[in-house]
């Protein structure tokens, strides 16, 4: 039976738990974990912090899934949405336009690198990737190369969950349940040099892309899709020169380069777009999440003039779209969000504070269980190991016990929201709002220090590090 909205707003904490467990299907969630435990219910946010239904405060060290770059509680974004609804609540961009979509497209184009001047709006990241993969196929078909349909992506990389995007996603566990997928996904090694032989060529991973293109046949490959810093596997950065080599390979074989920046755009790694950080020119950028600081859903595919050109004349059309893409309220939210990024120079703040953030996390390597510390900007991961010298990793059973049996719950209990994950080797990921500063870095360190020291003692039988006092939330 449906619950009236006015009644739902008055439900008790106990009722919220009952309703959540009975009706809410949470994403990527083992619901069995909540049969005997409460669902974490977050009720409000302010700055770098969120609060649960009991009033407990948590440092949002994951920006609510790599999204809330401007921080929580920016009422000016909500006010921009309200003003827009008072003017125009909704109209489609299917053969029509409205002022906010036009203004936002022009503003994104002014910030995007090189000649990426065409903006195709979506409702989120998977839709942006899906659009890019379809455009890559369509572009080659328009030029008489309809056999170019395959996409090369990296192992363990995450590019979305729709069937097309899932063909590019390189995480076996996410793919198996839904096979057969859209055909054409080809996977190559990623840039996780922490586990490479010491004498391996730094550009080996880039060259593996060319080997894959040649093996598949250049006349069958439409695109290469890469994140500037790969999320899944634990914030994996590229080697120096990696993207320049990939660009050369793509040009040599008439293959489009898609920069998947659903996470790495809008200042996350210190530049407006991640491709700027590593000085490469993609043909297409996909973006979402922090475009509106996630205050409302929105994504976009940003396309170079060269790739858009075949669709701009006569009766040509890219036959693709989404009902809510370019929504006036979402576009207004994005404009207000970009105002904040520019006014407070949040990309510049990330660059200025990046070294301090990294050094804070590197100090945790005194704990025996902490192996590699890697990432860029405000996007870092700690890889957990059984032995720092040999880099020995954990078995699947050990990883399950470490991450889900202890770390995830204990970090949350101590007031830190981050991600403990093993889509690859076990890692803890940190991705705070771009307004974070020394106070938040130290708070993260103190919680991580205590919890990882305890994890090291439990897992390795060593407690060599003296736990430090955790700063308790007020």
N, C-alpha and C positions, 0 to 999 in steps of 0.2 A: 504494500500500500504506500502511495506517495506521501511524503511529509510536507506539509505546507511550509513555505519559506519563513513566515513569521514565527512558526513554532520551532523550526530548526535553529533559529538564532538564539532561542532561549533554553536550548538543551543543556543539561548538566554535563559535567566532565564524564561521569559514568555513562550517560546516554551517548555522548560523542564516541566513546570507545565501542559501545555496543553497535552503533550505527556504522562505524568504520569497519568493524569486523564482519558485519552482516552484508553491507552493500558496496563498499568501496573496493574496487579491484586495482590495487596499486601496481605500478609498472616495475618490471624487473625485480619482483619481490617474492620471497619464499613465505607465503602466507601462513604456512605451518609454524613459523617462528613466533607468531603472535597468538597461538592458541592458548598459551599460558602466560603471555606477557602483553603489556600495553603497547599499542601502536604509538610511536612518537607523533604528537600532534603539535605543530608549530602554529602559534596564534598571532604573533606580531614580530616586526623587525625594526631595527634602528641602527643605522651606520653599518658596522661590521658584525653586528650581533642580532640574534633572533631569540625569541622566548617561547617556551612551551606552555601548555594549558595550565601547568602548575606554577608558572611564573619563573621557572629556572632559566637562566641566561646561558647562551651558547655562542662561542666565537664561530662564525660561519667561515670556516677555513676552506670551503669549497665553492663559495659564491653561489650557493644553491644550484649546483651542477654546472659550474663554469659560466654562469650567466650574469649575476648581479654586479657588474663591474662598477657601477656608480654608488653601490651601497644601498642598504635598505632605507625606506621611509622618505624618499625624495618626493615630497608632496607636489612639487612643481610639475612633475611628470603627470601625476593624476589630474592636476588643474588643467594642463594642456589637453588631456583627453576629454575632460568635461567641457571645455570651451569648444572643442571640435564637435562633440556630440550635439551641442546647442546650435551649431552651424549646419553640419551635415553628418548624420549618423552613419550612413553607409551608402556607397555606390560602388559598383564593380569597375574594374579596369579592363573588362572585356570589351574592346572597341570604344570605350569611354575613358575619360580622365577626370580627375578632380584636383584642386590646387595642392593639397598636402602631398599626394603621390608624385606630382610633377616636381614640387620643391625638394622633396626628399631624394628623388632620383638624381636631380641635378647636384645636390649637396654631396651625395655619396660619390658621384662621378668626379667631383672636384677634389675629393680626398683620396680616391683610388689611384694606384700607380699607372704610369704609362698611358695607353689609349683605352683603358677600360672605362668606357663612357656610356654603355647601355646597361640599364638596371631592370631586371625581371624579378618582380616581387613574388614571395612565397609566404606560407604561414609558419615555416620553421626550417630546421636544418636538413632533415631527411628529404623534404620537398625540394630544397635548394640543390642538394646532390642529385636527386632524381632528375631535376630539370637539366642540370649540367650534363648528365650522361645521355639524356635524350637529345639535347642540343648537339653534342659531339657527333652522335650518329647521323642526325639530320643534316648537319653542316657538310659532312663528307658525302652524303647522298646527293645533296644539292650540287656538289661539284663533280658528280659522276663517279664517286668512289663508294658505292653503297655496300661493298663488302667490308668496309672498315667499321666494325661494330664492337670489338673487344676493348676492355679497359684493364690496364695494369695498375694494381694497387699493392700495398705492402702487407706482409704478414703481421697479424695481430692488430692491424689498423681498424678503427671503427669509423664508418662513413654513414651510418644510419640504418634504419630497420625496415623501410619499405622494400619490396622484393627486388627492385632494381638497385637501390643503394646497398642492399644486403649482398648482392653479387660482388660489390667492391669491398665490403667489410671482410677483414681477414681473420675473424675470430671463429674458430670451428664450432664452438659450443653454441654460438648465436645463429649459426647457419643450419646446423643439422636438422633441427626441428621443422624447418620450413622448406626443405629441398623437395623437388627440384626448383632451383632459383632461376631468375632470368639468366640466360646463357651469356657467356663472354667474360666472366671474371677471371683474371690471371694474377697470381700473387708472387711477389719477389721478396727477398730479405729486407728487413728494415735497417735502421742506422744505429742499432744498439751495440756500440763498439765496446761496452763494458765487458762483453763476453766474446769478443773477437780474439783470435791469436795476435800476439804482440807484433808480428811482422806483416800483418795484412795491410794491403794498400788502403789508404784512407778513403779512396773513391771506389772501393770494391762494390759497395751497395748500389751506387749509381750505375756502375757498369753492368750490374745484374739486370737492370731495367732494359738495357740494350740487348742483352742476351735473350731476354724473354720476348722482346719484340721480334728479333730475328728468328727465334724458334717458332713463334706463332705465325710469322709472316707479316711484314710491315703493311701489306695490303689488306690485312684483317684487323689491325689495331687502330682504334679511334682516339684513345686518350690514355694519359697517365694521370692518376689522381693521388695527391700527396698532401698531408698536413705539414705546415712549416715545422712545428714540433708535434710529434706523434703522441696523441693522448694515451690510447690503450697500450699497455706494456709499461707505462710509467714515464710520461713526459720526455720522450726520446728526441733529443736535438739532432740536427744534421751535422756532418763533418764540414769543415771549411771547403768550399768549392763544390759541394754536393749538388746544389741546385743549379749552379752554372753548367755542370756536366749534364745534368738531366735536361736542361733547356737545349743544349747542343744536340743531344740524342733525339729529342722530340722534333726539333727542326729538321734533322737529317732524314727522319723517316715520316714526315708529314703527320705527326701525332700531336694532338692538343695536350697542353699542360693545364690541368685543373688544380688550383690551390684551394684545398678544403680548409677554410678559415672560420668554420662555425665556432670554434673556440679561440683561435689565435688572432682574430681581428679586434678592432676597437680598444687597442691599448694593452691587451693582455700580456704581450711580450715586449711592450715598450714602444711600439710603433702603431700607427693607425691600422695597418695591415701587416700580417706576418711575413708576407713576401718582401716587404720593404726591409724588414730586419735582416733578411738573408740575401737581399739584393738580387732578386730574380724577377722576371717578367712572365707571369702566367697569362694564358689566353682567357681563362675564366676563374673568378673567385666565387666561392660559395660562403655565405655568411648567415648568421642568425643570432640566437642567444643574446649577446650584449648589445646588439643593434638598438634595442629598446631597454637595455639593462634588464630584460625579461619581465618588465612591468606588464606587458601584453605580448602575445606571440607574434613574431614576425621574422621573416628571413628574406634572403635575396640571392640572386645569381647576377654577378657583375661581369659583363662580357666585353671583350675588346671590339673595337670598330671592325677589325678585319673579320672576326668570326660572325658578327651580326650582319655584315654587309649583304650576304646572299638573301636575307629575309626582308630587306628594306625596299624592294622594288616590285612594281607591277602587281601580279596576283600572288606573289610568294607569301607564305605564312608559316610561322612556327606553331603548329597545331597542338598547343599545350597550355594549360592554365589551371588555376585554383580559384574557387569562388571568393574566398576572403583575402586573396593576395592584394597587397596595397591598401588594405582597409584604412579609411580616413583616421580612425582613432589610433590605430597602430602607427601610422605615419606621423601623426602629431606627437605621439609618445617618443618616436625615434628622433624627431627634430629636437624635442626638449632634452633628450638624453645626450645627443651630440653637443648641444649647447653646454651641458655640464662638463663633458669631456674636454671641450675647448677652453671654457672659462677657467677651469681648475687645472688645465694641462695635465690630465691624468696619465696619458702616455709618457710624458716627460717625467712625471713623478715616479712611474715604474722604473724607468731607466736610471734615475738618480738613486733609487733605493734598492735596486736589484742586487748589487754586491752585498749589501748588508743582509738582505733576506737570505741569499745563498750561504753566506758565511755563518749565519745563525743556524741554518739547517746542517751545514757541514760540521758544526761543533758536536752534533749528535753521533758522529762517526767514532767517538770514544766508546760508544756502547757496542759490544761485540756483535750484536745482531744486525747493525746498520752497515750495509755494504756501500753501494753507489749512491751519490746525491747528484741529480741531473735535472736539467730543464732550462728555462729562460724566463726573464721577466718575473711576473708573479705566478709562475706555472712550474712547480717543481715536484719531484718525487724522490722518496727514499726507497731504494731496493733493499729488501731484507734477505740475509744470507745466514747459513749455518756456520760459515767460516770466512772471515774477511780475507785471509791470505789466498785460499784456494777458490773462493767465490762459490763454494758448494751451495746449492739451493735446496729447497725443501721438497719432499715428496708431496703428492696431491693430498694425502691424508694429513700430513703435518701442516701443510698450508691451510687446509680447511680448519683445523683446530686453532692455528695461530690467528688467522684473520677473522673468521666468523665465530670461533669459540671463545676468543678473548679480545682481540684488538678493537674490532668495530664497536662492541658494546662498551668496553672500558673507556675508550676515547670519548665517546658520547657522554658517558656517565661523568667524566671529568670536565665536561663543558666544551669539548672541541668537536666540531663537525668537519670531517675530512673523508677521504675515501681509502679504505683498505681493500686491495683488489689483487686478483691473481690471473688476469687474462694475459698470461705470460708468467714471468716470475713474480713472487709476492712483492707488492709495493704499497707505500702509503703516499697518497697524493695530496698536495696543498695548493690551493688556488684561491687566495683571499680576495675580497673586493679591492679595487685599485686604489681606494682611499686608505688602505691599511698602512701602518707605519711601525716604528720601533716598538711601541707598546704591544701591538698585536703580534709582532714577530716574537717577542720575548714570551708572551703568553702561550703561543703555539709551542715554543721550545720547551717551556716548563712542563706542559702537559705531556708532550711527546717524550721528554726525558724520563719522566716517571713511568709512563706506561710502557715504553720500549725497554727500559731497564728491567721492569717486571717480566715482560715477555721474554727477554733474554735469559733471565733466571729460570723461568718456567720451561723454556724450550731447549736451552743449551746447558742448563745446570750451572750457569755462572751468574754471579751478581756483583761483578767487579766494580760497578759504578754506583756511587752513593746517590740515592734518589734525592732530588731537590724538592723544596716545598712548592706545591701548586698554588698559583694565585686563584683564590676562590672568587667566583662571580658574586656580585652583590645581590 
